[in-house]
Amino acid sequence: MKTNYNQTVGSGSPGKKAAVVWLLLSPLLCLAAPQTPVGEPVVINLSAGVSEGQIQAALDALPVAGGEVVLPPGRFEIAKPIVLERDFQSLRGSGGATILHLADNANCPVIIMGDPVNAPTKIVRHLKVAGFFIDGNRNHQQRELWRELGEGSEIRNNGITAQSLEDCTVENITAARCRSGGLVTTLGVRRLLVKNFESFDNEFDGLACYLTEDSVFTSLSLHDNPGAGISLDLAFNHNIISNATLVGNDLGIFMRASRENQFLNVAIRNSHHHGVFMAHSETQTATGWGPAPQTECVYNSFTNLIAMNCGGAAFRVNNTTCTHNVIIRAKFEGNVKGNLSLAQPNLVAVQ
């Protein structure tokens, strides 16, 4: 049974005692929120025109058992990040007609999923964000970092920053014009599902993933980003990226420190440089610069990969440490620097 705060203000099931919590959830109305038993989901429907503070208050008011905050169509001005940092919290809009617009000079992420600090001390589970158009308003932001000093200073001003999470979902989201990336996963993300995600005209990447494992990214449209459509770095392992279209980005896919990932039905077109660029990181050693340990790309497979009309090569392997990668049933056409560009022969198996 779901409890809708707009429809059941102050009510409770027969024989149950309802504790009423008063929250300012709309500019015009103070709503009563009944306490629900553990395990019973709660839905809070907010009115058009609420502030990000009122959205945050509704999320914070969800019981320990969790629940969902729902926004109607309309434009919502966001001056501080909306944070989901407790298990089983959900924030849902009404699709593209629900616009989260970052206010001028806010210089912050729009949504943070997880502990909103530089070094999270907890893992947050079972969060869901769905059904929004996020406008990061990047031309009216002055910097990439949320805070210049103190805790939070390393969190980039992305459309969605997801960090230190397990078993969470991002679905039916568009992120555009963000000061850093559209969606960034980092700091220990496992079993994340990203589905029906579009991202364009962000300052850097459409989708960027770091320290992310065992996750699925599907039905992606990533286009016209000055960085990469997809940027993968720093222990991106055992993930699946499928049914993705990457058009007009600087690079289609940038990869380092990525192991045992599957790419299925990925189409890359009109990248300014390479379609796929694969490399390792380098570090200073006693004999000069050399590969940093565990930063190579190995055991990745690309099935039904398309790379067409790119300004560089369709598939560039920049370092000899990147081995045991497989391309199956590829279609490469019209790329300025050819199809396979390898640091040495036979780095990639083509089937």
C-alpha positions as CSV (number, residue, x, y, z in Angstrom):
1,M,0.0,0.0,0.0
2,K,1.3,3.5,-0.9
3,T,0.6,6.5,1.2
4,N,0.1,9.7,-0.8
5,Y,0.6,12.7,1.4
6,N,-1.5,14.9,-0.8
7,Q,-4.5,12.5,-0.5
8,T,-4.2,11.1,3.0
9,V,-3.1,14.0,5.1
10,G,-3.4,13.0,8.7
11,S,-5.0,9.6,8.0
12,G,-3.9,6.1,9.1
13,S,-5.0,2.5,8.7
14,P,-7.7,1.3,11.1
15,G,-6.3,0.3,14.4
16,K,-3.0,2.1,13.8
17,K,-1.9,5.3,15.5
18,A,-0.5,8.0,13.1
19,A,2.1,10.4,14.2
20,V,1.9,13.6,12.3
21,V,5.0,15.4,11.1
22,W,4.5,18.9,9.7
23,L,6.5,19.8,6.6
24,L,6.5,22.9,4.5
25,L,6.2,21.1,1.1
26,S,4.6,23.8,-1.0
27,P,4.8,27.6,-1.1
28,L,1.1,27.8,-0.1
29,L,0.4,24.8,2.1
30,C,1.8,23.1,5.1
31,L,1.1,19.4,4.8
32,A,0.7,16.7,7.4
33,A,2.7,13.5,6.9
34,P,1.5,10.4,8.7
35,Q,4.1,8.0,10.1
36,T,3.9,4.7,8.3
37,P,4.9,1.3,9.6
38,V,8.3,-0.1,8.7
39,G,8.2,-1.7,5.3
40,E,5.2,0.3,4.0
41,P,6.3,2.7,1.2
42,V,5.5,6.4,1.4
43,V,4.9,8.7,-1.6
44,I,5.1,12.5,-1.1
45,N,3.7,14.5,-4.1
46,L,5.0,18.0,-4.2
47,S,3.4,21.0,-5.9
48,A,4.8,23.0,-8.8
49,G,7.1,25.8,-7.8
50,V,8.7,24.3,-4.7
51,S,12.3,25.2,-3.9
52,E,15.2,22.8,-3.7
53,G,15.0,23.3,0.1
54,Q,11.5,22.0,0.1
55,I,12.4,19.0,-2.1
56,Q,15.2,18.2,0.3
57,A,12.9,18.6,3.3
58,A,10.5,16.0,1.7
59,L,13.4,13.6,1.1
60,D,14.7,14.0,4.6
61,A,11.1,13.4,6.0
62,L,10.9,9.9,4.4
63,P,10.8,7.2,7.0
64,V,13.6,4.7,7.6
65,A,11.8,2.2,5.4
66,G,12.1,4.7,2.5
67,G,9.7,6.1,0.0
68,E,9.4,8.4,-3.0
69,V,9.2,12.1,-3.5
70,V,7.4,13.0,-6.8
71,L,7.6,16.3,-8.7
72,P,5.0,17.4,-11.3
73,P,5.8,19.0,-14.7
74,G,7.3,22.4,-14.4
75,R,10.7,24.2,-13.9
76,F,12.3,24.0,-10.5
77,E,15.2,26.4,-9.7
78,I,18.0,24.6,-7.9
79,A,20.4,26.7,-5.9
80,K,21.9,23.9,-3.7
81,P,22.4,20.2,-4.6
82,I,19.5,17.8,-3.9
83,V,21.0,15.0,-1.8
84,L,19.8,11.4,-1.5
85,E,21.9,9.9,1.3
86,R,19.7,7.4,3.1
87,D,18.8,3.9,1.9
88,F,15.6,3.4,-0.1
89,Q,15.1,7.1,-1.1
90,S,13.6,7.8,-4.5
91,L,13.1,11.1,-6.4
92,R,10.9,11.0,-9.4
93,G,9.8,13.6,-11.9
94,S,7.2,13.5,-14.7
95,G,9.7,13.0,-17.6
96,G,11.2,15.7,-19.7
97,A,8.6,18.2,-18.6
98,T,10.0,18.2,-15.1
99,I,13.1,20.5,-15.4
100,L,15.7,20.9,-12.7
101,H,17.4,24.1,-13.7
102,L,20.6,25.1,-11.8
103,A,20.4,28.7,-10.7
104,D,22.9,31.3,-11.9
105,N,26.1,31.2,-9.9
106,A,25.0,28.2,-7.8
107,N,28.3,26.4,-8.7
108,C,27.1,23.0,-7.4
109,P,25.9,19.6,-8.6
110,V,22.2,19.4,-9.3
111,I,21.7,15.9,-7.6
112,I,24.1,14.0,-5.4
113,M,23.3,10.3,-4.8
114,G,25.3,9.1,-1.8
115,D,27.2,10.7,1.1
116,P,27.9,14.3,-0.1
117,V,31.5,14.4,1.1
118,N,35.0,14.0,-0.4
119,A,35.7,10.7,1.4
120,P,32.4,8.9,2.1
121,T,32.4,6.7,5.2
122,K,29.2,4.8,4.4
123,I,27.7,3.0,1.4
124,V,24.1,4.0,0.5
125,R,21.8,1.5,-1.1
126,H,18.6,1.3,-3.1
127,L,18.4,4.9,-4.3
128,K,16.4,5.8,-7.4
129,V,16.3,9.0,-9.5
130,A,14.0,9.0,-12.5
131,G,12.1,11.2,-14.9
132,F,13.9,14.6,-15.1
133,F,15.5,17.0,-17.5
134,I,18.5,18.4,-15.7
135,D,19.8,21.8,-17.1
136,G,23.2,22.6,-15.6
137,N,23.2,26.2,-16.9
138,R,27.0,26.0,-17.4
139,N,27.3,29.4,-19.1
140,H,26.3,31.0,-15.8
141,Q,28.6,28.9,-13.5
142,Q,32.1,30.1,-12.6
143,R,33.9,26.9,-11.5
144,E,33.8,23.1,-11.7
145,L,34.1,22.3,-8.0
146,W,31.2,22.5,-5.7
147,R,33.1,24.1,-2.8
148,E,36.5,25.6,-3.1
149,L,37.5,24.9,0.5
150,G,36.6,22.3,3.0
151,E,34.5,19.1,2.8
152,G,32.8,18.7,-0.5
153,S,35.5,20.6,-2.5
154,E,36.3,17.6,-4.7
155,I,32.7,17.0,-5.8
156,R,32.3,18.2,-9.4
157,N,29.4,20.2,-10.6
158,N,27.7,17.4,-12.5
159,G,24.1,16.9,-13.4
160,I,24.2,13.8,-11.2
161,T,27.1,12.8,-9.0
162,A,26.7,9.2,-7.8
163,Q,29.2,8.0,-5.2
164,S,29.7,5.1,-2.8
165,L,26.5,3.3,-3.8
166,E,25.1,-0.2,-4.2
167,D,22.0,-1.4,-6.0
168,C,20.7,2.0,-7.2
169,T,19.0,3.2,-10.4
170,V,19.1,6.2,-12.7
171,E,16.4,6.1,-15.3
172,N,14.7,8.3,-17.9
173,I,17.1,11.2,-17.3
174,T,18.4,13.9,-19.6
175,A,21.4,15.9,-18.3
176,A,22.5,18.9,-20.4
177,R,24.8,22.0,-20.1
178,C,26.4,20.9,-16.9
179,R,29.6,22.6,-15.7
180,S,31.4,19.3,-15.4
181,G,29.8,16.0,-16.6
182,G,26.3,14.9,-17.2
183,L,26.4,11.8,-14.9
184,V,29.5,10.8,-13.0
185,T,29.8,7.6,-10.9
186,T,32.7,7.3,-8.5
187,L,34.2,6.3,-5.1
188,G,32.9,2.7,-5.1
189,V,29.7,2.2,-7.1
190,R,28.4,-1.3,-7.5
191,R,25.4,-2.8,-9.2
192,L,24.1,0.5,-10.6
193,L,21.5,0.5,-13.3
194,V,21.5,3.4,-15.7
195,K,18.7,3.2,-18.3
196,N,17.4,5.6,-20.9
197,F,19.9,8.3,-20.2
198,E,20.6,11.3,-22.6
199,S,23.5,13.7,-22.1
200,F,24.7,16.6,-24.2
201,D,26.6,19.9,-24.3
202,N,28.2,19.4,-20.9
203,E,31.6,21.0,-20.2
204,F,33.4,17.7,-20.3
205,D,31.8,14.2,-20.6
206,G,28.3,12.9,-21.1
207,L,28.9,9.9,-18.8
208,A,32.0,9.4,-16.7
209,C,32.7,6.4,-14.5
210,Y,35.4,5.8,-11.9
211,L,35.7,3.1,-9.3
212,T,32.6,1.5,-10.7
213,E,31.9,-2.3,-10.9
214,D,29.2,-4.8,-11.8
215,S,26.9,-2.1,-13.2
216,V,24.7,-1.8,-16.3
217,F,24.4,1.2,-18.6
218,T,21.8,0.8,-21.3
219,S,19.8,2.8,-23.8
220,L,22.2,5.8,-23.9
221,S,22.2,8.8,-26.1
222,L,25.4,10.8,-25.5
223,H,26.0,13.6,-28.0
224,D,27.8,16.9,-28.6
225,N,29.9,16.9,-25.5
226,P,33.3,18.8,-25.7
227,G,34.9,15.8,-23.9
228,A,34.1,12.2,-24.4
229,G,30.7,10.7,-24.8
230,I,31.8,8.0,-22.3
231,S,34.9,8.4,-20.1
232,L,36.0,5.3,-18.2
233,D,39.0,5.5,-15.7
234,L,40.3,4.3,-12.4
235,A,38.9,0.7,-11.9
236,F,36.0,0.5,-14.2
237,N,35.5,-3.3,-14.0
238,H,33.0,-6.0,-14.9
239,N,30.3,-3.6,-16.3
240,I,28.0,-3.7,-19.3
241,I,27.4,-0.8,-21.7
242,S,24.7,-1.6,-24.3
243,N,22.5,0.0,-26.9
244,A,24.4,3.3,-26.8
245,T,24.6,6.0,-29.5
246,L,27.5,8.5,-29.2
247,V,27.5,11.3,-31.8
248,G,29.5,14.5,-32.2
249,N,31.6,14.2,-29.0
250,D,35.4,14.9,-28.9
251,L,36.0,11.2,-28.3
252,G,33.4,8.5,-28.5
253,I,34.8,6.4,-25.6
254,F,37.9,7.2,-23.5
255,M,39.3,4.2,-21.5
256,R,42.0,3.7,-18.9
257,A,42.2,1.3,-16.0
258,S,39.2,-0.7,-17.4
259,R,38.9,-4.5,-17.1
260,E,36.5,-7.2,-18.2
261,N,33.8,-4.9,-19.5
262,Q,31.3,-5.7,-22.3
263,F,30.2,-3.2,-24.9
264,L,27.2,-4.4,-26.9
265,N,25.6,-2.5,-29.8
266,V,27.5,0.8,-29.4
267,A,27.4,3.2,-32.4
268,I,29.9,6.0,-32.5
269,R,29.6,8.7,-35.2
270,N,31.3,12.0,-36.0
271,S,33.7,12.1,-33.1
272,H,36.1,15.0,-33.5
273,H,39.0,12.6,-32.7
274,H,38.9,8.9,-32.2
275,G,35.9,6.6,-31.9
276,V,37.5,4.5,-29.1
277,F,40.7,5.6,-27.3
278,M,42.3,3.0,-25.0
279,A,45.4,3.7,-22.9
280,H,47.1,3.4,-19.5
281,S,48.2,6.0,-17.0
282,E,51.9,6.8,-16.5
283,T,53.9,7.5,-13.4
284,Q,57.4,8.6,-12.6
285,T,59.8,5.7,-11.9
286,A,63.6,5.5,-11.2
287,T,64.2,5.1,-14.9
288,G,61.7,7.7,-16.1
289,W,58.1,7.6,-17.0
290,G,56.4,4.3,-17.2
291,P,52.9,2.6,-16.9
292,A,51.2,3.0,-13.6
293,P,50.3,-0.5,-12.2
294,Q,46.7,-1.7,-12.8
295,T,45.8,1.1,-15.2
296,E,45.9,-0.8,-18.5
297,C,42.7,-1.8,-20.4
298,V,42.4,-5.6,-20.6
299,Y,39.9,-8.3,-21.4
300,N,37.2,-5.9,-22.7
301,S,34.9,-7.0,-25.5
302,F,33.1,-5.0,-28.1
303,T,30.2,-6.7,-30.0
304,N,28.5,-5.0,-32.9
305,L,30.6,-1.9,-32.6
306,I,30.0,0.9,-35.2
307,A,32.5,3.8,-35.6
308,M,31.9,6.0,-38.6
309,N,33.1,9.4,-39.8
310,C,35.4,10.1,-36.9
311,G,38.3,12.6,-37.1
312,G,40.8,10.1,-35.8
313,A,40.8,6.3,-36.0
314,A,37.8,4.1,-35.3
315,F,39.7,2.3,-32.6
316,R,43.0,3.5,-31.1
317,V,45.1,1.4,-28.7
318,N,47.7,3.9,-27.4
319,N,49.8,1.6,-25.2
320,T,51.2,-1.9,-25.5
321,T,50.0,-2.8,-22.0
322,C,46.4,-2.8,-23.3
323,T,45.9,-6.4,-24.4
324,H,43.4,-9.2,-24.6
325,N,40.6,-7.0,-25.9
326,V,38.3,-8.3,-28.6
327,I,36.2,-6.7,-31.3
328,I,33.3,-8.8,-32.7
329,R,31.3,-7.9,-35.8
330,A,32.5,-4.3,-36.2
331,K,31.5,-1.8,-38.8
332,F,34.1,0.9,-39.4
333,E,33.7,3.4,-42.2
334,G,34.9,6.9,-43.2
335,N,37.3,7.5,-40.3
336,V,40.0,10.0,-41.1
337,K,42.9,8.0,-39.6
338,G,41.6,4.6,-40.5
339,N,40.0,1.7,-38.7
340,L,42.5,0.1,-36.2
341,S,45.3,2.2,-34.9
342,L,47.6,0.1,-32.6
343,A,50.7,0.9,-30.6
344,Q,52.0,-2.4,-32.0
345,P,50.4,-5.2,-34.1
346,N,47.9,-7.7,-32.7
347,L,46.9,-5.9,-29.6
348,V,43.3,-6.4,-30.4
349,A,41.6,-9.6,-31.7
350,V,39.1,-8.9,-34.4
351,Q,36.4,-11.5,-35.1
